[in-house]
Structure formats: structure tokens, C-alpha cells
Amino acid sequence: MNGRRRAVITGLGPITCIGTGKEEFWAGILKEESGVRRIESFDTGAFRAHFGGEITGWDPARFFPPHRVKRLDRYAQFAVASALLALEDAGLPFSRENAQSRIGVSFGTALGGISNAEEEHLHFLHKGPRGVNQTLALQVFGGSAHSNIAIECGFQGPGTTNSNSCASGTISVGEALRYIRDDMADVIVAGGAEAPLSPLTYGAFDMIKTMSRFEGDPRLAYRPFDLHRDGFVMGEGAASLIIEEYGHARARGASIYAEVLGYSLNNDAYHMTTPRPGGEPVIRAMREALADAGVPPEKIGYINAHGSSTQLNDANEAACVKAVFGERAREIPISGTKPYTAHPLGATGAMEAIICALAMERGFIPPTLNWNTPDPACDLDIVPNKGRRQKVDYALSNSFGFGGINACIVLGKV
């Protein structure tokens, strides 16, 4: 393909509020019900928002011995555990004792270990330095995700954790494509992790009025493209994908879900939370991802939308899709899948990449849940409420984050 090294997806490791592991996660998708519930881990009484995508019953002992659990905060636990699930799914051997220089890690997060820092600060206020976890300095920085994965598995190749808000997970997959293409590695563990559900962090997003203040059934709060949408619902979790050079995957007989064909990244350079009017950078991001993939717009059979469920962002994304795909825009199935998992910020793009890969492998397009009232500004085929059995050869996944960060990836069947 244009003489470039090809990058394929051979392993999937989601940890979400609708399921952990590929099959449990996909069963949650097929159930067509939101994983959003009322927050239980802390009191939301001081806020207007009250719902989240919490992972209940999380047991790190399933993945780590006691001495490792003590050194990994919830964010890092999610990151490493999702990587282990993806490696197991890919059937890829690894060993800390036999380090591999051709395997690397590309991860993403918006907030890293901030919630752990928030909790430890309370201990500090009550007990002083002696009350604080002595490994706090090693836990709070975002790079602990890829560092701990590398340490756990012996991966000495490229290692990075980007912090590009809600686009971080998609960027991690796109950068993995670059590492494979540029012959910097044969395998990259790409993904994102987030554990932001703590009072101050949650409250900070409530204060800027970006989260839904819906007061009915929590499962109905997240409403992408619906006329009455009123913001996103915060979640937690992680997702990892094994991105592997095509020849390397074939040589070891690996199963392939999809190929990562194209990637783009740019910035609105306009506002921290409001999209640039006219959406030119978003339009360009989609077009550049398609061009990088060598896939013309008419071949795209599914779009996984950013679909943040805010009034401005959903309308802007719909307008940009129309600009890129023209008259055909209304014929392409485009679903916003965040109502399933809530929005774990920097992890979401990686979760959505997994959804695209499984949608292509299994011939099923997930729906946009909780759509009840049409919005004339979002008059697309958003696959409302019920999924669709349909073959997909090429898919586009969009992620747009705070700070005007726009990232897109294109996947294709092999």
C-alpha cells in the first residue's frame, strides 16, 4: 500500500462500565442500554450533575499481585490491565525478564492520576506528609500509564502518553500508526485510560456547565444529536489495542480485526471549549485522515461520531460531516456511542476505535442511544436507538477535545 508499512489491529482490551474484556464489552453493546448510573463513590449533592459511568466491583487483584496494587493508582491499574487484556486477546507473548525493543506503548489520558492526587491531598491536610502514600509522586503524572505498561511487560520500544483532552485515545492510535509506518516498532500497545470520578475533578466540569444536568433515569441522560441534549456524562475506564505491522502479524498467524489506514490531527486555534464557527479545522481533519488512508469519501460505510451531546459540538460535527461527504452524508450510518460507556475523557477515543474494529469484524453498527427528538441541525442517519446488521469495509472515527483538538482515524477491513 504505497510502499508503506501497514498497521493492523490484532488485540482488544476494553475496561468500561458496560463490560471488561472484548466479549463482555460487545455483549454490552448488543444489549443497547446505557451504562450510566447515579454516582455512588462520592456525594454529588453540591453539584447540578449527578450521573456517571462508574466501573463497579473493580478488583485489581484479578490482574496484579498485592505489592503491585500498592504502587498503582486506579488510573494506572485501568491502563495496565487493559493492555494485559489486549495482549492476551492478540496472543502476543511478553516477559519482563526478556525485554523487547521492537514493542512500544502509545497511550493517552486527559487527567492522569489527578483523582488520586485529590484523595491524597485530603490525607495530607488531616495527617501531614506521613499520611500520604509514599509513592504518590510516581502515580500522579500522566506518563505513568505507558511507563507501567512497559515495566510490566518489558517493552523497550517507543513510549509516550499524550494528554490531549478528549482526543487523547484517538491520538494514541494515530501515533501508533506512525510508529509502525516509520519502522520505529513492530508492535505498539495503543490506548487510553481515565479515572476522573472524584469530587473536585467532577465538580470542576460541572462548574463550566459541560455535563448533563438531566434529572430523570440516569440511563437516558446522555443524548447525542437529540434536540434536547444538554451535555456529556463523565465516565472512567480504559481501552487498549494491539497495533501490529501487517507482516509481523501474518508471520505469527495472528487474527486481524481491521487495519489502521489513516490519521489526522490539528487544532481549531479558537477557544478552549467552543468549536470554531464554520468548522474548517474539523472538516480538514476528516479530509486529511481520508487522504492519508487513500480512501475516498464515498467508500466510508460507518462514522463513529465524537457526539459529545452538547448543543454546539453535535451541531458543528453534523455540519462538518455534510461538508466532507456532500449529498451522501445523510446516507452514511453515523452513531454516537458515548451513551454506552459515558465519556471517560482521554480513554474514549480508544474505546470507540475498538467499537469500530468490532463493528467491521462482526457486521453490526451500534446505535445512538436515547434519541427521541429530531434536531434539524443534526439531520443525519444517526442509527437511532437500535443497531443495524450491515457490512462495513471502511470506518471513520472522530474525536474532538477541549482546547480545539481534532483527531480522526480511518480503519479498513483486511
N, C-alpha and C positions, 0 to 999 in steps of 0.2 A: 504494500500500500504506500505508494510514493517513495519507496525505498526506506521508509521509517520503521523503526522497531515498534511492534504492536503491543498494546497493553490490554490484557483481558482480566475479567473478574472470575476468580476461582474459589473464593470463600466468603461467607457472610456471617456476621456475628452481631445481631441486634440485642440490645437490652432496653426494653421500653415498658411503659405502663400497660400495654396490651399483650406483652409476652416477651420472654427471654429465649434466645435461640431462634434459628431460622424457621423451624416448623411451628413453634408456638406463636411466634410473631405473625406468620402468614395465616394461621388459624384465626388470630385476632382480626386480621384484615378481612377475611372472608365472613366473619361474624357481623361486620358492618355496624359496629357500635363504638362510640367514643370511649376512650379510657379515662376521660376527665371525671374527677370526683371532687368533693369538698376537701380542702386541705386538712389533714389530720395531725401533721407533725408539729404544728405550732398554731397559736391563736391568731386568726386573721381579723379579729373584731375591730381593730383600729383602722382597717382598710375598707375600700369600696369593692375590691376584688376578693373573692373567697375560694376560687377553684384552682385546681392544678392537675398535672399529670404525674402523680406520685407513684413510685415503684414501692409497693408494699411487700413486706416479708422478705426484703433483700437479705441474703445470707452470704457474706463474703467468705465464710468457711467452706463454701462449695468450691471455691477457686483457690484459696490461699491458706497456708499454714498459719497458726497464731502469730508467729513472730513477724510475718509479712503484713498481716492485717494491721498490726500496731503502727506500721510505718506508711500505710496508705490511707489517705482520707477517702471519703465517699466518691469524690470526683475521680481520683486515680484508680480506685477499685473498679469503677464502671469502665474506665478506659482499658485497663489491663485485662479484665475479664472478657470484654467484648472482643479484644484481639485474640485471646485464647480460644474463644468460640469460633472465630473466623478461621483461625489456623487449623482447628480440628475439622471444620467443615471442608477446608481445602485439602485435608490430608497431607499437610506440609510439615515435615519433621523439623524440630528445632531443639537446641540444647544450650543451656548457659555455659556448659563446660566445653562445647565445641562451637565457638563463635563463628558467625558467617558474615563476611564483609560485603556480600552482594545482596543482602536483605536489609532494607531500611524501614523507617517509620515516618509517615506524614500524617499528623493529627491536627485537630482544630478544636478550639473552645472559645467562648466569649468571655467567661469569667473565671475559669480555672478553679482554684481552691478557695475562692472568696468566702463561701459559706462556712467552711471550716475555720477560716481566719475570724469570721464573725463570732463563732461559738467560742473559740479560744480567747478572744478579747474579753468576753464575759468572765471567763475563768481568771484572766489577768486582773480584772477590776476587783474581783472578790478575794483572790488569794495571792496576787502579785506574780512575779516570774515563776515561782515554784509551782503554781497551779496550771501552768501552760505546758502542753505537750512539747517535749524537748526536741522533737523532730519537725516542729511547725515550719521552720524556715525551708525545709525540704519539701513541704507539702503544698504551700500556698501558691507557688509560681506555676503558671500555665504549662510550662515545659515539662512538668513532672509527668504528664501523660506519655509523651513519646519516650522520655528517659526511662520510666519504669517499665514500659513495654520492652525497650531494648535490653535493659538489665535482666528482666525476667526470661527473655528468650535468646539472648546472645546475639542480637542483631547489630552489627557494627557499620552498616551502610548509612546513607543519608538519614539524619534525624532532625525533625522540626515539629513544633506545634505552633500553628498560626493562630492569631487572636483577632479575627475579622468579623466580630459580632455574629449575626445570624447566617452569614455566608461561609463561616469557617469550615464546616463539614464538607461542603461542595468544593471549596478551595483545596482542601486536603486531597480529595480525589483527583482534581485537576493537576495539582503539583505532582502527585504520584505518576500521572501520565507523562509529565515532563521528565521525571527522573528515569522512567523506563525508556522513553524515546532517546534521551541523551546518553544512554548507556552508563548511567551512574549506579544502576542496580538492576537485578533481575526480578526481584520481588519487593513490593512495598506494602506494608500494612497501613492502610489509609482509613481515616475515620474521624470521629468527633466524640467528645464527652462533655457532660454538664451536670452539675449538682447544685442548682441555684436556689433551691426551695428552703430559704431561711428568712426570718422576719425582716431584717434590714434590706436585704437584697430584693426580696419580693416587694416590699413596701416602696423601694426606690422606683420600680417600674410602675407601681400603682400611682405614685405621685405625678408621673408625667403622662398619665391617662392613656397609656397604650394598651392596657389589659382590659379584657371584657369585665363589665360590671353586671352582667346578666344575673338575675336573682331566681330563676326557675330551676329546672332539673339541670344539674351540672353537665350532664352528657349532651345537652343542647346548646351550651354556651358558645362553643367555637363554630362560627358560621361563615366560612369563606364565600364571597361572591353573593351572599344574601343581602337584600336591600337593608335589612335591619342589623347587619353585623356591627359590632361595637368594640372590637379589639381582640388581641390574642390571649391565649391561656398558657401560662408558663408550665413547663414540664421539666423532667430530668431523665437521665439515661445516657446511653452511648450506642454507637454503631461502628463496626469495623468491616472493611472489605479487603480481601487479599487481591492486590493488583499485580499481575504477573506478566512477564514478557511471553508472548504467544508461543515461541519455540520452546521456551523453558517449560511452560505448562504442558505442551504436547508431548515433550520428551518424557515426562513423568506420568503421562496418562491422566492428567487432571481433568475433571469435569469443568466446563466453561459456561457461566451464566450469560455473559454478554461481553462486548468489547467497549472500552472507553475510547471513543473516536475523536472527540474534540473538547476544547476547554477555552473559556474566555474569562477575563477579569478586568474590571475598570471601576471608575468612581464617578458619581454624579457631580462632585465638587460643588455642592449647593447648600445642603443643610444636614444636620445630624439625624433628624427623624422624618423630614418631609421629602418626598421624591421630587426631582427636578421637573417642573412643568414641561409638558411635551414629551418627556421620557426618552430623549435622544440617546443617552448613555445605555439605558436598558435595551432599547432597540438595537443599538450597536453591539451590545454584549451577546444577544441571541444570534445576530447575523455573523459575528466573528466566531462563535462556537461552531455554528454550522459550516462556515468556511474552513475552519481548522479541521473539522471532521471530514470535509469533502462530501457533505451530504446536502443536497438541495432542499429547500423548504418543503417542496411537495412530497418528499419521502417521509417526513416526520409523521408517525402514526399515533403518538401519545405525548402529551406535555404534562409533567408534574409541576404544577404551579407553585410559586412561593406562597401565595394565598394566605397572607398573614391575618386576614379578617379585619383589617382596618379599612375605613371608608376610602381614604386616599390611595393606599397601596394597591388594593384589589382593583380599583377602577383604573389606576395607572398601568398595572400589569396587563389588564384586558385590552386596553388601548394599544399597548406596545405589541401584544400578540397580533392584533389586527394589522398593525403597520408592517410587521415582518411577514405575515402569511397571507395578507390580502384577502381576497374573496373566500379563500379556503379556510380562513381562520375559524369560521363557525362550524366547520365540518370535522375539525380535529378534536378528539376527546381530550379534555384538559381538566384534571382534578386537583383540588387542594386537599391533601391528605393529613394535614396537621390536626384536624379534629380527632383522629385516631390516637395520636401519641402526645397530644398537646404540643407545645413548642419548647423543646429543650435547647433553644438558642443555638449555640455553636455545634451541637450534635445533630440538629435536624436535617441538614443537607445530606449527611451521610446516611441517615435513616431513609431519606427519600431516594437516594441512589440505590439502596437495597430494594425499595419498593419498585423502582423502575426495572431493575435487573430481574426480579421475580415476576413482575408483570409480563416481561418479554418471554421469560422461560416458560411460564405457565399459561400464557394467553388469557390473562384476566386483568382488566383495567379497574382499579379500585374507584369507588365513588367519592364525590364531595358530599360528606355527611351534613345534615342539618340545614339543607337548603329548602326554604319554604316560599320565599317571596322574591320574584324576579327583580333584578336591578337592571334598568335599561342600559346602564354603563358597562354591564358585565354580560352582554348577550352572546355568550359562547356556549359550546356543548360541554358543560361542566360535569357531566355524568352524575346527575343529582340523585343522591341517596341510595341508589342501587348500582352495584358494579356491573360490568359488561364483559362477557366472553368475547374476546376479539384478539386476533393475531396482531402483534406489534413487532416490526422489524427495526424501527429506529425511534428513539425516545429522546426528548429534551427535558432537562431538569433545571429549574430556575431557583436561585437563592439571592435575596436582596436584603442587606443588613443595615443597621444603624451606621451613620457616617456616609451613607450613599454608596455602599459597597455592592457591586453587582457581579455575580458569578454564575456561569452556565456551563453545563456539561452535556455532551451528546453521547448516548450509548447506542450500540447496534448489535444485532444478532450475529453470531459467528456461523 
